[in-house]
């Protein structure tokens, strides 16, 4: 099946499938569809679409295919679309800035807009926030308030020279904001009830690690839960199965537990053990918990509490056999559902499932420049690390080549408390299309695969977290699949650190190393993160690094920049100038250290790019630079 975005075929920016093998830009430009949401009535779909670089917000009627709105967003970083009733589309963007020179310098700030389909006007939210900021924290929440849809956002309100996280209600007719509750210095989250009234607030003191939960108590607030958790602090999940209960998550013997709290009495209710990978599934209108789902191992698991919802989801899954299917949006009556279908042979695509009409309509492929012949096979692998720890990962094999003595690229994920999954991934697919096998290892310290694997990474940054990768190389070499003399390592963020550590610490395994936005100086990076996010960040880093404090000698021992003189292979450094997670300084420090040591290296600085490769042109530039580097130092043939 060839998935074309027929509904948007009239837009000139949509890519046509190439006749020859896909160029790198088919993998490396922005997805053709980045997000999709269906209106409460199910009459229309809102989309974030791109031509690979420029973004367009479009709204199309489901029945007729008629466009109700098309607006060019240009290079703006559009993060999400959602509906507030059938008339307004909420658009969330972000920008890298240092507003008023406050809060520790440049950060990524979120902004929100309400687009009125009737007036064809977009209005920014919180634009009238006196003594506050126009930025939002977390995604908007839509509730029915006094019979009309209203939007609730969390923003900053200043008082006594301090900005506190506060709750605002937006009246959509004119996008005017009303302060509902002003937070204190430790307020971290607000929960809005079914009726549009605030019902709970979460607080966390980053210095002491004290976490607490307060619920509405008449005109004030009453604390009902508190604990001291310097790490692994509890957090609010949201409303429970009814609007009279709240859920918060805590940890019990390494397992995540969702605990109910009665919003009237504050009394604890039933508890539910969940896997760390599971997320809450919510009623599309009032936010009640109706199920949970997530990736468990290599399997997507969806649990719905209502038998009718479970039956509906089984019907949806049966429509797309042999594919991963994830729920993205549904109508108020749950009769029209937007799903993302990830086919192992055709890649990901969006579809609208109409349960009443018993049909599915494709909205379009996420990577429309790719044919089935351009998508390489990705298979799960298992192996043991040198110390016997069972590890898993994924091997992507180049098409048209025998799985024997292949050149290999190791591609460690970021985080490090994250994971790779079995779905389509543009970066390893692009590298495999050039003739390389690609190995992705869920090394110790990875999240979402059981607490034992996560905790096995504590204190192993640059140590066994690193050698887990080279143990994977030795496993594949032992099977004859790859040539151990033709291996390079490439990664981003923590994966970028792993690439640099592969060149300076775990030597003799790789022929070259490429880092995007990677850490090179642990002491400086942890100090930077601490200055922006407080002591909790320091505790998180030192847990993985195994250091007592910033002065611990291990900081230099594990920092690639301090060990640059040990590098024996060429190194490529690519970094976004607007990276606010791992600052550009980290790559410049590494480049300076390599230059002083007389080691071969390249540094590519990308103006306007952030930590997440949000820009189409610079994302493609990164991919082209990495592939050219690989082909130069580790030719695929």
N, C-alpha and C positions, 0 to 999 in steps of 0.2 A: 504494500500500500504506500503510495506517495502522498505525504501529508502536505497539502498546500493551504495557505490561508485564504481560501476562496472569498471569505467575507471581506477581506481587506485587499483584494486583488487590484482594486483601482488605485491604491496608494503606490506611487512611483518608487518608494523606497524599498519595497519588498524584493528579496533576492530570488533570482531564478536558479534552478539547479544546473550546475555546470555540466558540460558534455564530457570533459576530461576529468582526471583526478582532481579532487578538491584542492584549491590553493590554501595556504595557511590562513588567509583571512576568513575562510569559511568556518574555521574553528576559533580563531582568535579575536574576531570582532564581537561586539555585544550581541546577546541573544536577540532574535527577531521579536520575540515576546518575552517580556520580563515579569509581568504580573497580570492577573485577570481576576475580576470580581463581578458577580452577578447581582442585579438589583433585587431588593426585597420581594417585589412582585414577580420577578423572573422575566420581565419584559425586555431587559437590555443588559449588555455586557460592557464593562469598562476595561480598557486595556492600556498597558504601557508597551508600546511597540517601538522598534528602532530599525534603522537602516544599517546597523552595525556601529554607528557613531552618534547620530542625532536621534533624540527621543521624541515620540508623538504620543499624546494622550488621546484616545479615541473611545467613543461610546457608540455602540451599534445595537439596533433593535434585533432581537433574536428572531422574530417571526418574519420580518421583511428584509432584513439585511441593510436597512437604511441607516446612514450615519446621523446620529443626533448631535455629535460634536467631534471635531478633529482640531487639536491644538498642538502646534509645534512647541516643544520644550527646549529645543536646541541642545546645548551641551549640559543642561541642568541635570543634576544627579537626582533623578526621581526614584524614590525608594518604594512607594506603595500607592495603591489606589483602593478605596473602599467607598461604600454607599452610606448616605445618611438619608433614609427615606428613598423614594423613587425620583426625587427632583434634584438632589445634590450629590455630587461626587467629591469625595475628599481626596486630595492629592498631597502626599508627603514627600518633601525633598530634603536634601542636606547640602551644607556648604562648609568649607573649611575657612575659619575666620577667628579673629580675636576681638570680639565686640567690646568696645569701650576699654580695651586693654586689660580686661579683668580675667580672673579665674585661671591664672597660670598659662596664659599665652594661647596659641592657636589650637583650636579643637574642631571636631566635626559637630555642627549644630543642625538640628532638625527644624524645619519649617513646615507649616501646614496651610492649605488653601481649600476653600469650599467653592466648587464650580456649580453655579446654578444653571441647569439645563434650560430653564424657561427664559431667563433673562440673558443667557449666554455670557455671564460675567463671572470672573474669578475674584474672590476676596481673600486676602491673607487673614488667618486667624491670629488672635492676640495682638492685632495691630494697634488696638486701643488700650493696651495694658499699661495703665499709668503707674509709674514707679516700678516697672517690671520690664521684662524682655519679651520679644515676639517669638522666641524659640519654644519648642515643645520638648517634653521628655516622655518617651514611650509613645506608642501609637494612640490615636484618638479612640475614644469609646463612644458608641452611639446607644442612646436609650430613648424610650418614649417618655417624654416629660410633659405633663399636662395635656396629653392627647396628641402631641406633636413630636417628631423626631428632633432630638437635641444632641449636640456633640459636647463631650467632656474631654478636656485636655489638661495635662499637668505642665505648669510653667513656673517661671521664677518671679516672685514678688519680693521687692526690697523693703526692709523695715529695720530701722536703727543701723543702717549701713550694711546690712546682711541680706543676701538673697536666699530665700527659702522656697522649697518645692511646694507649690500651692495648686489647688484644684479650681478650674474655671469651667463654667458652662457657656457654650456658644449658642446664641439665638441665630438660626440660620438665615432668616429673612434679610438681615443686614450684616450678618457675621459679627455681631457685637458680643463682647465678652462680659461675663459677670463673675466676680470672685465668689466662689462657694465656700472654700475653706483655705485659710492661710496656714502653712505648715511651720514647724519649728526647725531648729538647726539640724536635727537628725532625721527628719521625715524623708522616707525613701520611696514610698508608694502610697497611692490612694485607691480605694475600691468603691465603685459606684454600684448601688443596688438596682434592682429591676425597675423601681419607680423613679430613678434618676436622682436619688438622694445618696450622699456619701454615707457609707456604712462602716468603713474601717480605714485605718491608716497603719502603715508599717514604719517602724523607726529602727535605725541602726547607727550606733556610734562607732565610727571607723577606728578611733584611737583605742578604745577599751574593748571593742568587740561585743558590746551589749546590744542585743536584739530584743525588740518588743513589738507586741501587736495590741492596738487599741481599737475598741468598737464604740459606736455611737451610744452615748448615755444621756438622753435628753438633749440639752443644749451643749453638752460637753462630751468628753471622751473618757473611757475607762480602760485601763490596762488589764488584759486578760491572759496574756502570755508574755513571758520574758525569759531570756537565757543569756549567758555569756558565751559567745562562739567566735573566737578570733579568726577561725577558718570554718568553712562548711556551715555558715550561718543559715538558719531557716529562711524561708521566703514565702510570700503570699502567692498562692496559685490562682485564686479568684473565687467567684461564687461557687457554692456547692450545687448539689442536685436540685435544691430548692432555693428560692430567694431568701430563705430564712437562715441559711447556713453559709459559712465561709470555709474555704480550704487553705491551709498552709502546709508547706512541706518542711520536714525535718529529717534527720538521719538516725537510724536505729541499727546498730551493729553492721554498718556498712550498707544498709538498704535505705532507699528513699521511702518515706512514709507520708502520705497525704492525710492530714488530721482535720476533722470537721470541728467547727466552733459554732455554737448557737449564737446568732447575732442579737438575740433578745437577752439571754441570760449569761452569755460568755462561757457556758459549760462546754467541755469537750465532748464530742460525739464519736461516731465510728471512725476507725482508721483504715486506710487502704494502702497496702504495700504495693509499690509500683517499681518498674525498672527505670533506671536513670535516663534511658533514652525516650521514655514515654512523655507525651505532652497532652495537655487537656484539650478535649474537643467540646465546643460550646454551642449552645443554641444561637443561631444567627441573629436573633432579635433581642433577647434579654440577657444573654451571657451566662445562663445556667450551664453547669457541667452536665453533658449528656454522654460522655464517653472519654476514652483515652486511646492514644495510638503512638506508634513509633517503630523504629528499626531495631529489631532484636536479633543480633547476629547478622545474618544476611536476609532475614525475613521481615517484611512489613506486617505488623500486627495492629488491628483496629478492633477495639472493644466498645460496643454501644450498649448502654444500660437498657434502653427501650427495645423490646423484641422487634418492633416494626422498623426502627432505624437499622437494626442489625440485618434484617431481611433486605432492606433497600440496599445496604452496602454490599451484601453478597451478590445482589443482582448487578450492581455496578462492576464488581470485580469480574464476574462471569463474562462481561462484555469485552474484556481486554485480557484474554488468556496469555500467559507467558510474559506479562509486563508488570512492572511496578506501577501501582496506581496510588496517588495521594490526593486527598481531599483539599481543595483550595478555597472554595466558596460555594454557598448554596442559598437558594431563595428562602423566604420566610416559611413557606409551607413545605420546604425540603423536597419539592418535586422537580426542581431544576438544579443541577449540580455541576460545578466546574471542577474538573479533575486534571491533574498532570499525569500523563501516561508515558512511562519511560520504557521503551521497547529496546531489548538488547541488540536488535538488528537495524532499527530505524532511528533510534535516539528519542529524546523527549518531545512531546507535543501536548497542546492543550485541547480539551474537548468539553462540550456542553452535553450533559446527559439529561434528556427529557423523559422522566419516568411515566408521565401521563401518555405521551405519544409513543413511548417505548422505542426511542431512537437516540443515537449519539451523533452530534455534529462536530466535526473538527474545526477548531479555531485556527490551528496552524502549528507547524513545527517550530521548536525553539531555535534550531539551527537549520535554516531553510536552504543553505548552500550545500548541504550534505545529502548524498544518496546512501542507500544501504551499503553500496560497495565502498563507501568512504569510512565506514564505522568498523573498527577493529573489535575482535573478540576479547572480552574481559572475563577472567575466570578467578574463582576463589582459590587461595592456596593456604596450606598449613605447614608449619615447620617448627622446630625447636631451636631456641636460642642456645648459646654455648653452655649456659648454666641449667639447661633443661626446661626453661619456661616455654609453654605452648604459646605460639604466636600465630596470627592470621594476617592475611593481606590479599592483595589482588595483583594479578599479572595480566597486562594487556599485550597481546601479541600482534605484530605487524601482519597485515593481510598479504597473501601470496608468497610467504616465506616459510620454510620448514622450521619448526621449533627446535633448532639445533645450532649451537655455537653462535647465537645472536648477540649483537651489541646491545648493551643494557643501559637504561637510565633509571636510577633510583630516585623516586619522587616522594619524599616524606611530607606528611601533612603539617599544617600549622597547629597552633594551640599553645603548648603541646596537648592539653586536655581536650582533644577533639578526636575525630576518627575519619578514615576513608570509608566509603560505602560502595555497594555493588552497582550503583547507577552510572549513567553517562557522565563523563567528566571531560570537558573540552581540552584541558591541558595534556593529560596523558594520551588522549585520542590524537591530538595534533602531533605529538612526538612520535607516536606509533606509526602515523601515516608517512613518516619519513624513513621508516625501516628499522626502528628500534623497538625492542621489548621494553616495557615500562613496569617497574616494580613499586607498589605502594604497600608499605608495611604498617599495620596497627601495632606499633612498638609499645613497650611498657610505658605507662603514663598516659596512654590514650583513654578517652572517655567513651561511655556508651556501650562498653563491652564487658561490663562487670566491674565491681569495685576492686577485686583482687588485681586486675590488670592495671587499673589506675594507680592503686597504692604501690604497686611494684615499681613505679616510676619515681616515687619520692626519693630525693637524694641522688637520682641517677642521671640528671641533666649532664650531657657531655660524657657520660660513662656508659652504662648498659643501655640507656635509651639510644645511644649512638651505635653501639656494637650490635644491637638488634637489627639494624639496617644492613650492616656488612655480613651478619649471620644469614640474612635472607639472600644476599649475593652468593655466599658459599653454598647455600642450599640449592639454588638454581644451577650453579656451576657443577655441583655434584650430580645433578640429573642430566647434564649435558645440554641444557636448554640455552645457556648463555656462555659467552667466551669471557672468562674472568679477567682477561687482559684488555677488554674493551668495555669498561664500565665508567660512567660518569654519574654525578649526583647533582640534582637540581631541586630547589625548594623555595617557598615563600614564607615569610614571618618566622615562626620557629623552624619550619622546614628550611628557610634560608640560613638560620644558624647551623642546622645539621649539615647543610652543604659546606659551609665554611669550616665546621669542625671535621668534616670528612677530609678536608685538605690539610688541616693543621694538627688534628689529634688522632684520627683513625687512618693513618697513612698506609700506603701500599695497596689500597683497595681501588682507588679511583684514578682515572686519567685526567679528569677536569671537574670543576665544580662551578655552579652558577647559583647566585642568590638574588631573590627579589625581596626587598624590604626585610633583610635578615639582621639579627642581632650579632654584633661583633665584640662589644665591650659590656660585660654583664654588670659591672659596678655602675657604669654610667646609665645603662638602660633601666636598672632597678631604681636608681636615684631619680631618674626622669619620671618613671611611673609612680613612684612614691609621692613626688611633688604634686602630682595631678590627682591621685586617687587615695592618698593616705596610707596609714599603716597596714591596712588589710592587704594592699597590693604587695607590700614588702613581705608580709607573712606568706602570701601565695608563692612568690618567687623563691624565697629561701626554702620553702618546703620541697620544691623540685631540685633546686641547685644543691641543697644540703649545706648551706652556709649559715654561720651564726649571725653575721651582720655584714654590712657593706665593706668592712675592713678585713674580712676573712681572706687569707691568701688564695683560697680556692677560686675567688672571683677572677684573678688574673690567670690562674692555671687553666681555667675552662673557657677563657675569652680568646676567640680566634685572633683578634687584633694584637693581643699580647704575645701570641704564639706564631705570628705571621712569618717569622724567620724559619719556621719548620716546614712551611709549605713547599711542596716539590712539584706541584701541578699548576697549570694556568687557572685563573679564577676570574669569573665575570660577576660584576656587581651592578644590579639595576635597582634604582630606588626612586619613588615618587617624592617630589619636592613638598607636596602637601600631606605627607604621611604624618599623622598625629598619634599613631600607636607606637611605631618604631621610627624615630626621627631620622631624617637623612644623615645626620651626624654619624650614625652607626656605620653606614657604608663609606663615608668619607674617612672615618678613623681607620677602617680596614684598608682602604686604598692607600692612605698615607703610610701605614705600617708596611704594606707590601712594597711600596715604592722605596722606602728607606732600606728594606731588606733586599732590594734588587730582584723581586719576584714578579713573574709575568702576570699582568692583570689588566682588566678593562673596567671603567666606571661609566655607566650610563645614567644620567640624571633626567627624570621625566617631569617637566613643568606641568602643574595642574593635576597630577595624579596623586591619589591617596593610597591607603594601605590595602584597598580591596579591588584594585584595577577597575575602577568605575568608568573611566573614559575609554571610548572605543579606540581612538587613534593610539593612545599610549599602551593600551592592553595589547593591541596587535604589534606595536613596536617592541614590547617586551618579548613576545613570542618569537618574532622574527630574529631578534638579537640572540635569544637563547638557542634557537635552532641553528643559526649560522655558527655560533660558538661550538655547539656539539659537532656539527658537520666538519668543522675545521680541526678539532682536536680528537674527535672519535668518529671518523667517517663510518656511515652505516654499511658500506660495502667495501 
